[in-house]
């Protein structure tokens, strides 16, 4: 006869190391926990899309429209109607400095890429 099997509960070894702490936020999307918490606060707020203008090319503002077209600024008059609110919230969560006494850096991070 072989040795008896224990019926007591034992912890199973998973092979995973416990030396590396897991972050409570997605470090790829947010620089710090503070910015992740800002993002969570922004999820409660409504995001308004850009104001669109209905200007006719033959109307009163035709010179303005022509100037905008010459500069390839037509998207300022007619911005996209659909927006990715998740990206907008991520942008604004990361743009604010972590410390209120810290000056604005005029850079932000979206999906792990620095913008500025």
N, CA, C and O of each residue as an XYZ file, in Angstrom:
464
protein
N       0.809     -1.181      0.000
C       0.000      0.000      0.000
C       0.858      1.252      0.000
O       1.903      1.303      0.648
N       0.402      2.270     -0.739
C       1.136      3.528     -0.802
C       0.752      4.454      0.336
O      -0.116      4.119      1.142
N       1.382      5.606      0.413
C       1.066      6.557      1.476
C      -0.345      7.097      1.316
O      -0.857      7.213      0.202
N      -0.971      7.428      2.452
C      -2.330      7.969      2.427
C      -2.329      9.380      1.870
O      -1.401     10.154      2.106
N      -3.379      9.707      1.128
C      -3.526     11.060      0.595
C      -4.138     11.930      1.668
O      -5.061     11.512      2.368
N      -3.634     13.119      1.796
C      -4.155     14.049      2.792
C      -5.472     14.635      2.310
O      -5.598     14.998      1.140
N      -6.436     14.727      3.184
C      -7.721     15.329      2.835
C      -7.794     16.779      3.275
O      -8.792     17.450      3.011
N      -6.767     17.278      3.937
C      -6.740     18.674      4.389
C      -6.529     19.608      3.213
O      -6.021     19.202      2.168
N      -6.919     20.858      3.387
C      -6.761     21.826      2.293
C      -5.345     22.368      2.292
O      -4.810     22.753      3.332
N      -4.766     22.393      1.154
C      -3.435     22.959      0.968
C      -3.510     23.970     -0.153
O      -4.314     23.835     -1.075
N      -2.666     24.988     -0.068
C      -2.614     25.984     -1.139
C      -1.946     25.364     -2.352
O      -0.932     24.674     -2.237
N      -2.515     25.612     -3.492
C      -1.913     25.144     -4.727
C      -0.860     26.136     -5.176
O      -1.068     27.347     -5.108
N       0.248     25.632     -5.625
C       1.283     26.501     -6.159
C       0.963     26.771     -7.619
O       0.747     25.847     -8.402
N       0.936     28.034     -7.969
C       0.584     28.400     -9.341
C       1.801     28.649    -10.201
O       1.693     28.696    -11.426
N       2.939     28.807     -9.592
C       4.137     29.086    -10.359
C       4.333     30.560    -10.626
O       5.384     30.962    -11.124
N       3.346     31.372    -10.308
C       3.454     32.813    -10.520
C       4.205     33.441     -9.360
O       4.023     33.060     -8.203
N       5.027     34.382     -9.676
C       5.792     35.086     -8.656
C       4.932     36.158     -8.005
O       4.158     36.835     -8.682
N       5.064     36.311     -6.710
C       4.314     37.356     -6.003
C       5.172     38.578     -5.753
O       4.742     39.514     -5.078
N       6.381     38.579     -6.291
C       7.271     39.712     -6.038
C       6.871     40.948     -6.842
O       7.262     42.059     -6.484
N       6.116     40.786     -7.900
C       5.713     41.919     -8.726
C       4.294     42.332     -8.357
O       3.349     41.560     -8.516
N       4.158     43.547     -7.866
C       2.845     44.042     -7.450
C       2.035     44.445     -8.675
O       2.576     45.003     -9.630
N       0.761     44.166     -8.643
C      -0.095     44.584     -9.742
C      -0.595     45.992     -9.475
O      -0.875     46.357     -8.333
N      -0.701     46.760    -10.511
C      -1.132     48.146    -10.399
C      -2.660     48.205    -10.365
O      -3.322     47.474    -11.102
N      -3.229     49.072     -9.513
C      -4.690     49.180     -9.456
C      -5.285     49.939    -10.644
O      -6.501     50.110    -10.720
N      -4.441     50.394    -11.565
C      -4.900     51.115    -12.746
C      -4.087     50.659    -13.946
O      -3.052     50.013    -13.781
N      -4.532     50.979    -15.130
C      -3.853     50.611    -16.369
C      -2.713     51.599    -16.621
O      -2.950     52.723    -17.065
N      -1.492     51.185    -16.340
C      -0.329     52.067    -16.477
C      -0.046     52.422    -17.931
O       0.678     53.380    -18.204
N      -0.603     51.668    -18.857
C      -0.451     51.980    -20.280
C      -1.269     53.219    -20.653
O      -0.895     53.970    -21.554
N      -2.382     53.425    -19.957
C      -3.281     54.533    -20.280
C      -3.147     55.723    -19.333
O      -3.474     56.847    -19.715
N      -2.673     55.500    -18.107
C      -2.620     56.575    -17.117
C      -1.249     56.618    -16.458
O      -0.651     55.579    -16.178
N      -0.756     57.835    -16.212
C       0.562     58.009    -15.616
C       0.572     57.685    -14.133
O       1.601     57.283    -13.591
N      -0.566     57.855    -13.475
C      -0.615     57.627    -12.035
C      -2.028     57.237    -11.608
O      -2.974     57.307    -12.393
N      -2.143     56.834    -10.371
C      -3.439     56.490     -9.799
C      -4.340     57.722     -9.743
O      -5.552     57.616     -9.926
N      -3.748     58.886     -9.491
C      -4.515     60.138     -9.443
C      -5.220     60.387    -10.768
O      -6.392     60.761    -10.788
N      -4.522     60.183    -11.860
C      -5.116     60.413    -13.175
C      -6.178     59.363    -13.500
O      -7.168     59.668    -14.165
N      -5.979     58.147    -13.042
C      -7.005     57.121    -13.225
C      -8.270     57.490    -12.445
O      -9.383     57.302    -12.936
N      -8.096     58.011    -11.239
C      -9.251     58.436    -10.438
C      -9.971     59.608    -11.102
O     -11.198     59.695    -11.046
N      -9.204     60.521    -11.738
C      -9.825     61.612    -12.500
C     -10.667     61.047    -13.640
O     -11.778     61.509    -13.896
N     -10.125     60.051    -14.312
C     -10.837     59.404    -15.418
C     -12.157     58.814    -14.927
O     -13.188     58.958    -15.584
N     -12.122     58.155    -13.781
C     -13.348     57.578    -13.227
C     -14.365     58.669    -12.906
O     -15.565     58.473    -13.097
N     -13.892     59.821    -12.418
C     -14.786     60.942    -12.160
C     -15.378     61.500    -13.445
O     -16.536     61.915    -13.469
N     -14.589     61.510    -14.512
C     -15.068     62.016    -15.800
C     -16.102     61.083    -16.432
O     -16.896     61.515    -17.267
N     -16.098     59.828    -16.044
C     -17.076     58.892    -16.601
C     -18.495     59.258    -16.193
O     -19.453     58.866    -16.859
N     -18.636     59.997    -15.118
C     -19.961     60.415    -14.655
C     -20.460     61.657    -15.392
O     -21.634     62.012    -15.296
N     -19.563     62.312    -16.127
C     -19.920     63.562    -16.795
C     -20.242     63.329    -18.266
O     -19.681     62.438    -18.904
N     -21.134     64.123    -18.781
C     -21.522     64.043    -20.192
C     -20.469     64.761    -21.041
O     -19.996     65.834    -20.669
N     -20.112     64.179    -22.160
C     -19.172     64.777    -23.108
C     -19.989     65.381    -24.247
O     -20.786     64.693    -24.886
N     -19.785     66.652    -24.488
C     -20.491     67.349    -25.563
C     -19.596     67.383    -26.791
O     -18.412     67.704    -26.689
N     -20.148     67.056    -27.941
C     -19.366     67.130    -29.175
C     -19.254     68.589    -29.614
O     -19.933     69.468    -29.084
N     -18.390     68.821    -30.584
C     -18.144     70.178    -31.070
C     -19.394     70.780    -31.702
O     -20.239     70.066    -32.243
N     -19.495     72.084    -31.626
C     -20.599     72.819    -32.246
C     -20.384     72.827    -33.755
O     -19.284     73.109    -34.229
N     -21.421     72.523    -34.495
C     -21.339     72.556    -35.954
C     -22.063     73.788    -36.475
O     -23.089     74.206    -35.938
N     -21.505     74.354    -37.529
C     -22.075     75.547    -38.147
C     -22.667     75.181    -39.498
O     -22.064     74.430    -40.265
N     -23.829     75.703    -39.782
C     -24.468     75.474    -41.079
C     -24.289     76.726    -41.931
O     -25.153     77.602    -41.967
N     -23.151     76.792    -42.614
C     -22.849     77.930    -43.481
C     -22.942     77.470    -44.932
O     -22.388     76.433    -45.298
N     -23.633     78.232    -45.740
C     -23.747     77.887    -47.159
C     -22.658     78.618    -47.939
O     -22.380     79.787    -47.670
N     -22.038     77.934    -48.908
C     -20.946     78.543    -49.672
C     -21.356     79.797    -50.441
O     -20.500     80.627    -50.749
N     -22.633     79.956    -50.757
C     -23.092     81.131    -51.499
C     -23.711     82.184    -50.582
O     -24.201     83.207    -51.059
N     -23.693     81.945    -49.288
C     -24.367     82.830    -48.342
C     -23.524     84.024    -47.920
O     -22.534     84.377    -48.562
N     -23.943     84.622    -46.844
C     -23.343     85.844    -46.319
C     -21.873     85.648    -45.916
O     -21.090     86.595    -45.981
N     -21.492     84.436    -45.503
C     -20.137     84.189    -45.008
C     -19.275     83.446    -46.027
O     -18.384     82.691    -45.637
N     -19.520     83.642    -47.318
C     -18.780     82.906    -48.349
C     -17.289     83.229    -48.328
O     -16.473     82.355    -48.621
N     -16.910     84.473    -47.987
C     -15.479     84.827    -47.930
C     -14.804     84.110    -46.758
O     -13.655     83.678    -46.856
N     -15.521     83.995    -45.674
C     -15.001     83.273    -44.512
C     -14.797     81.795    -44.852
O     -13.761     81.216    -44.526
N     -15.783     81.193    -45.502
C     -15.682     79.782    -45.891
C     -14.529     79.582    -46.866
O     -13.798     78.596    -46.773
N     -14.367     80.512    -47.799
C     -13.268     80.436    -48.763
C     -11.916     80.501    -48.049
O     -10.998     79.753    -48.387
N     -11.794     81.387    -47.070
C     -10.544     81.500    -46.302
C     -10.258     80.224    -45.520
O      -9.114     79.776    -45.446
N     -11.293     79.647    -44.943
C     -11.118     78.401    -44.191
C     -10.694     77.266    -45.124
O      -9.825     76.467    -44.775
N     -11.300     77.193    -46.298
C     -10.939     76.159    -47.265
C      -9.517     76.343    -47.780
O      -8.802     75.360    -47.976
N      -9.090     77.599    -48.004
C      -7.730     77.875    -48.476
C      -6.680     77.376    -47.486
O      -5.584     76.978    -47.881
N      -7.015     77.398    -46.218
C      -6.081     76.969    -45.170
C      -6.283     75.502    -44.763
O      -5.633     75.017    -43.837
N      -7.177     74.809    -45.453
C      -7.529     73.421    -45.113
C      -8.058     73.307    -43.686
O      -7.741     72.355    -42.973
N      -8.866     74.283    -43.274
C      -9.450     74.321    -41.934
C     -10.940     73.986    -41.970
O     -11.674     74.338    -41.047
N     -11.382     73.322    -43.005
C     -12.794     72.996    -43.145
C     -13.347     72.166    -41.998
O     -14.533     72.257    -41.681
N     -12.496     71.358    -41.373
C     -12.951     70.532    -40.246
C     -13.309     71.376    -39.033
O     -14.035     70.916    -38.151
N     -12.806     72.614    -38.978
C     -13.188     73.487    -37.862
C     -14.636     73.932    -37.997
O     -15.329     74.128    -36.999
N     -15.088     74.089    -39.231
C     -16.478     74.481    -39.465
C     -17.392     73.267    -39.350
O     -18.478     73.352    -38.776
N     -16.950     72.141    -39.894
C     -17.750     70.910    -39.882
C     -16.959     69.786    -39.213
O     -16.429     68.914    -39.902
N     -16.871     69.793    -37.882
C     -16.118     68.737    -37.194
C     -16.836     67.393    -37.300
O     -18.026     67.350    -37.612
N     -16.123     66.300    -37.042
C     -16.765     64.982    -37.092
C     -17.943     64.919    -36.122
O     -17.876     65.457    -35.016
N     -19.009     64.268    -36.539
C     -20.202     64.206    -35.690
C     -20.102     63.106    -34.640
O     -20.757     63.190    -33.601
N     -19.299     62.080    -34.889
C     -19.141     61.018    -33.893
C     -17.772     61.152    -33.228
O     -16.765     61.401    -33.891
N     -17.754     60.984    -31.916
C     -16.505     61.091    -31.168
C     -16.325     59.850    -30.308
O     -17.296     59.182    -29.954
N     -15.081     59.549    -29.976
C     -14.770     58.448    -29.073
C     -14.667     59.044    -27.668
O     -13.620     59.569    -27.289
N     -15.742     58.963    -26.904
C     -15.787     59.607    -25.590
C     -14.764     59.007    -24.630
O     -14.301     59.695    -23.720
N     -14.409     57.751    -24.814
C     -13.403     57.121    -23.967
C     -12.044     57.800    -24.146
O     -11.340     58.055    -23.169
N     -11.678     58.093    -25.400
C     -10.413     58.784    -25.667
C     -10.436     60.214    -25.150
O      -9.429     60.705    -24.639
N     -11.565     60.882    -25.277
C     -11.690     62.259    -24.787
C     -11.494     62.291    -23.275
O     -10.766     63.141    -22.763
N     -12.133     61.381    -22.564
C     -11.986     61.329    -21.103
C     -10.553     60.997    -20.704
O     -10.021     61.573    -19.755
N      -9.932     60.079    -21.417
C      -8.544     59.714    -21.129
C      -7.619     60.909    -21.349
O      -6.714     61.154    -20.551
N      -7.849     61.650    -22.433
C      -7.062     62.846    -22.720
C      -7.146     63.841    -21.563
O      -6.118     64.303    -21.068
N      -8.359     64.171    -21.132
C      -8.541     65.165    -20.080
C      -8.086     64.665    -18.713
O      -7.658     65.466    -17.882
N      -8.167     63.375    -18.464
C      -7.688     62.839    -17.189
C      -6.174     62.965    -17.084
O      -5.650     63.232    -16.003
N      -5.467     62.776    -18.193
C      -4.008     62.814    -18.181
C      -3.426     64.207    -18.371
O      -2.251     64.421    -18.071
N      -4.208     65.154    -18.857
C      -3.667     66.477    -19.151
C      -3.419     67.297    -17.879
O      -2.536     68.154    -17.860
N      -4.181     67.043    -16.835
C      -4.019     67.798    -15.594
C      -2.778     67.315    -14.849
O      -2.520     66.112    -14.802
N      -1.998     68.241    -14.262
C      -0.837     67.814    -13.476
C      -1.283     67.019    -12.247
O      -2.378     67.224    -11.724
N      -0.428     66.122    -11.802
C      -0.749     65.295    -10.641
C      -0.847     66.155     -9.386
O      -1.765     65.991     -8.584
N       0.096     67.063     -9.223
C       0.117     67.956     -8.065
C      -0.427     69.317     -8.486
O      -0.041     69.836     -9.533
N      -1.306     69.895     -7.699
C      -1.905     71.190     -8.048
C      -0.872     72.310     -8.108
O      -1.071     73.291     -8.826
N       0.229     72.182     -7.366
C       1.277     73.207     -7.372
C       2.211     73.066     -8.567
O       3.001     73.967     -8.849
N       2.126     71.962     -9.256
C       2.975     71.690    -10.416
C       2.463     72.482    -11.620
O       1.255     72.540    -11.845
N       3.366     73.096    -12.400
C       2.901     73.850    -13.579
C       2.412     72.898    -14.679
O       2.786     71.726    -14.723
N       1.573     73.435    -15.555
C       1.089     72.644    -16.689
C       2.245     72.329    -17.622
O       3.072     73.194    -17.912
N       2.302     71.094    -18.089
C       3.376     70.700    -19.001
C       2.948     70.811    -20.456
O       3.785     70.726    -21.354
N       1.644     71.001    -20.702
C       1.076     71.089    -22.047
C       1.316     69.823    -22.851
O       1.345     69.856    -24.081
N       1.488     68.714    -22.157
C       1.542     67.405    -22.799
C       0.556     66.495    -22.078
O       0.240     66.703    -20.907
N       0.090     65.511    -22.778
C      -0.812     64.529    -22.190
C      -0.492     63.175    -22.787
O       0.354     63.061    -23.675
N      -1.162     62.161    -22.303
C      -0.919     60.814    -22.785
C      -2.268     60.183    -23.138
O      -3.226     60.265    -22.369
N      -2.326     59.561    -24.302
C      -3.520     58.831    -24.719
C      -3.068     57.485    -25.264
O      -2.273     57.417    -26.201
N      -3.581     56.420    -24.670
C      -3.256     55.045    -25.058
C      -1.751     54.790    -25.071
O      -1.230     54.116    -25.959
N      -1.062     55.343    -24.069
C       0.362     55.106    -23.912
C       1.255     55.977    -24.771
O       2.477     55.835    -24.715
N       0.691     56.867    -25.559
C       1.491     57.746    -26.421
C       1.415     59.171    -25.908
O       0.335     59.678    -25.604
N       2.566     59.808    -25.814
C       2.616     61.196    -25.353
C       2.186     62.128    -26.481
O       2.600     61.964    -27.629
N       1.361     63.097    -26.144
C       0.910     64.118    -27.090
C       1.299     65.473    -26.532
O       1.165     65.721    -25.333
N       1.776     66.339    -27.392
C       2.104     67.656    -26.867
C       2.693     68.590    -27.828
O       3.003     69.727    -27.473
